[in-house]
Amino acid sequence: MDGRTAADTLDAAQLGAELGDRATLVQFSSAFCQPCRATRRTLAEVAGMVEGVAHVEIDAEARLTLVRGLGITRTPTVLVLDASGRIVRRAAGQPRTADVVAALGQAM
């Protein structure tokens, strides 16, 4: 056992979408969150530029059990997962494109 807990790793069943071959950008959003819209555009753009990277957006209000299990307290919150679904980076608030690319570098 490597000491990881279930909260350190997410799979396709938990996300409701397939993981990317190389990395996954998971965005927790809420309906009236203005920064969530800009975050969606940023993450979709980066996922489109980097082969093997998926972008998954999750409605935080609809997935409260997952949100609470991960300790997410605000939207947008972005998790960067490696190919196995391990959370390697986490950030709250609207990310900059350069920061997302740098975080992907750690995940791949």
Backbone torsions as a table, in degrees:
resi	resn	phi	psi	omega
1	MET	NA	138.2	-175.5
2	ASP	-97.2	6.7	175.6
3	GLY	87.4	-0.9	179.0
4	ARG	-77.4	150.7	175.1
5	THR	-104.1	168.0	-179.9
6	ALA	-59.5	-30.9	-179.1
7	ALA	-71.5	-14.7	179.1
8	ASP	-82.4	-13.8	-174.9
9	THR	-134.6	139.3	176.9
10	LEU	-122.2	146.4	177.8
11	ASP	-120.8	177.2	-176.0
12	ALA	-60.1	-37.0	-179.8
13	ALA	-63.9	-41.9	179.2
14	GLN	-68.0	-37.7	-177.2
15	LEU	-80.8	-25.8	-174.4
16	GLY	76.7	19.2	179.9
17	ALA	-159.7	158.6	-180.0
18	GLU	-73.2	146.2	173.9
19	LEU	-73.4	153.0	174.0
20	GLY	-70.3	154.2	179.2
21	ASP	-62.0	-34.3	-177.5
22	ARG	-110.6	-34.5	-178.8
23	ALA	-167.5	162.8	178.7
24	THR	-135.5	133.7	174.2
25	LEU	-100.9	114.2	-178.2
26	VAL	-107.0	122.6	-178.4
27	GLN	-114.2	124.1	173.0
28	PHE	-97.0	123.1	-175.0
29	SER	-129.1	167.3	171.2
30	SER	-134.2	159.4	-168.8
31	ALA	-57.0	-42.6	-173.0
32	PHE	-104.1	21.8	-177.8
33	CYS	-88.5	107.0	179.8
34	GLN	-63.7	-44.5	178.5
35	PRO	-63.6	-22.2	178.7
36	CYS	-64.3	-35.0	179.6
37	ARG	-65.6	-44.6	178.5
38	ALA	-66.5	-38.7	178.2
39	THR	-62.7	-42.5	178.0
40	ARG	-56.7	-45.9	179.7
41	ARG	-63.1	-45.3	-179.2
42	THR	-61.0	-49.6	-176.7
43	LEU	-67.3	-39.2	178.3
44	ALA	-64.4	-38.7	178.7
45	GLU	-64.1	-46.1	179.8
46	VAL	-65.2	-44.2	179.2
47	ALA	-61.1	-33.8	178.2
48	GLY	-72.0	-26.0	-178.2
49	MET	-85.7	-28.3	-172.7
50	VAL	-110.2	115.4	-177.9
51	GLU	-62.1	136.8	177.2
52	GLY	84.8	7.4	179.6
53	VAL	-107.6	129.7	178.1
54	ALA	-107.6	150.8	174.1
55	HIS	-117.4	124.1	179.5
56	VAL	-122.3	124.8	176.8
57	GLU	-106.7	132.1	-178.0
58	ILE	-119.8	131.1	175.8
59	ASP	-75.7	109.3	-175.1
60	ALA	-60.1	-37.6	-177.7
61	GLU	-68.4	-31.5	-178.8
62	ALA	-83.3	-16.4	-175.3
63	ARG	-124.1	50.1	-173.9
64	LEU	-60.8	-34.6	179.4
65	THR	-62.9	-44.9	178.2
66	LEU	-65.1	-44.5	-180.0
67	VAL	-58.2	-47.0	-179.5
68	ARG	-67.1	-39.8	179.9
69	GLY	-62.4	-30.5	-179.9
70	LEU	-94.0	-3.7	179.0
71	GLY	70.2	31.4	179.7
72	ILE	-82.9	126.7	-174.8
73	THR	-116.6	-8.4	179.0
74	ARG	-152.5	161.0	176.0
75	THR	-119.8	146.3	-4.5
76	PRO	-78.3	145.4	167.2
77	THR	-121.7	133.7	-178.7
78	VAL	-116.8	130.8	173.0
79	LEU	-111.6	137.0	174.5
80	VAL	-107.5	120.7	-178.8
81	LEU	-107.9	144.3	173.1
82	ASP	-80.5	-175.1	-174.5
83	ALA	-61.9	-26.0	-179.4
84	SER	-91.2	0.0	179.0
85	GLY	91.4	6.5	178.6
86	ARG	-75.4	134.2	178.7
87	ILE	-74.8	116.6	-179.9
88	VAL	-106.5	-22.4	177.1
89	ARG	-146.4	153.0	-180.0
90	ARG	-147.2	135.6	178.8
91	ALA	-148.6	140.6	174.7
92	ALA	-104.9	146.3	-178.9
93	GLY	97.5	174.3	-177.0
94	GLN	-75.7	119.3	-177.4
95	PRO	-83.7	155.9	171.5
96	ARG	-88.6	149.9	-179.1
97	THR	-55.5	-44.4	-178.7
98	ALA	-60.6	-37.1	179.5
99	ASP	-69.0	-37.6	178.6
100	VAL	-65.7	-44.6	179.2
101	VAL	-61.6	-43.0	178.8
102	ALA	-63.1	-40.9	179.3
103	ALA	-65.5	-37.5	177.2
104	LEU	-63.3	-36.9	178.0
105	GLY	-57.9	-35.3	177.3
106	GLN	-72.1	-30.9	-174.5
107	ALA	-81.0	-24.4	-172.0
108	MET	-102.5	NA	NA
